[in-house]
Amino acid sequence: MDAKKLSSFLPLLCGGGYTQSELAEFIDLVQKISLSYLKYQEIIGKHIRWERRRKSSELDDLAIDCVAGLFMRNDAGEFVQLKRYFGQYLPPYGSANDVELLILLRRLVIKKTKQELSRIFKERDPEGAKIIRNIRVAVKSSNDLATFREMGREYIYLRKAKIARGAHVPMGMAVKASELSESTLAYLRKIKPAIPEKTLKNGYLDLYGPKDHVSMTIRKMLSIIRGDGRYQNFLATDIVARIIRHTNLEVVRARLISDIEDLSPLDYLRLKEIDEAKDRVLLKIRQKLQHQYISSGKVTTAKGDIYYRTLSDVLEDITHSKKIESYFRQLRKYMPELTQRRYRQEERTIFEYLGKLTKKWYREELKELL
């Protein structure tokens, strides 16, 4: 759709007087806005694609997935979110022109894309999302750590001087680099290159302590570059998170290798109890599938069996601390012809609800064991 048609089309969209071809053109415009944002995120270093293959259509599918929620309809067939958002800018309440409406549309689509990306990343990598969240909490709770954002990326640095105890510490989102004071910009050594990640990791391993809090971990990493004038004295949050994760994995792996021959009878009993807890959860899932979905005709018996086997795989991965794949990828192992579009339209609502229920019941079972 030509952006110059927005002022004439959006009133029709909100009022229900549009044609299907006009709607298809508008959806195509929305997808392109989302896609351009995703491509920009890749340019600045974000790993958006799961498959990491530039020629795949995954980014196009992801863009559609991110904006699909904007086109949810109510029982009257109205696009609730779009009507609520644009209604105030259209007659009789407002008179925004095409340029203003395009700016508003871009703002809405990018905001929605960010929200969906956050949800998708948490689903793909719950452990990584937890580490990022812990880092941000640690920075907000410390009087000597601060953050700023530049080119879509977040960075952490040690303040020039600690804020006195009891003094106000700025909270919330990281400030933009352009909002930093001149003295802070000069202090950050922004004209210097970033320290190579491998060098930073090797230096951090020399300082690593297994009982360090996240804030102490960040301070140790920053201490490596603070006095080294060759590099910037700030670090990207995603690099800090990656080093924390890899270090934790290496420590756990080493501990497991060293303890593998020292399993006690109690350890075997605990493993058996965990397997029994998993079996109880799977039984509840099978019963729910049968009584709520298969018997009512919402899901066929064959599809119910696929859902059950996929959720069993999800539990197996969680139990053995394997990398958790997205629900779509888990399900496609048993439905190889499944596409992203069909998953969103036919499978996502029921299957993701069952997935969340499975994880919830499993957590409850494990809490009982502990």
Secondary structure, DSSP 8 states (H G I E B T S, - for coil): --GGGHHHHHHHHHHT---HHHHHHHHHHHHHHHHHHHHHHHHTT----SS--TTSSHHHHHHHHHHGGGG-B-TT--BHHHHHHHGGGSTTT----HHHHHHHHHHHHHHHHHHHHHHHHHHH-HHHHHHHHHHHHHHHH-SSEEEEEETTEEEEEE-SS---TTS----SS-EEGGGS-HHHHHHTTTTS----HHHHHHHHHHH--TT--HHHHHHHHHHHHHT-TTS-SEEEHHHHHHHHHHHHHHHHHHHHHHHTT---HHHHHHHHHHHHHHHHHHHHHHHHIIIIIITTTSS-HHHHHHHHHHHHHHHHHHHTT-----HHHHHHTT-TT--HHHIIIIIHHHHHHHHHHHHHHHHHHHHHH-
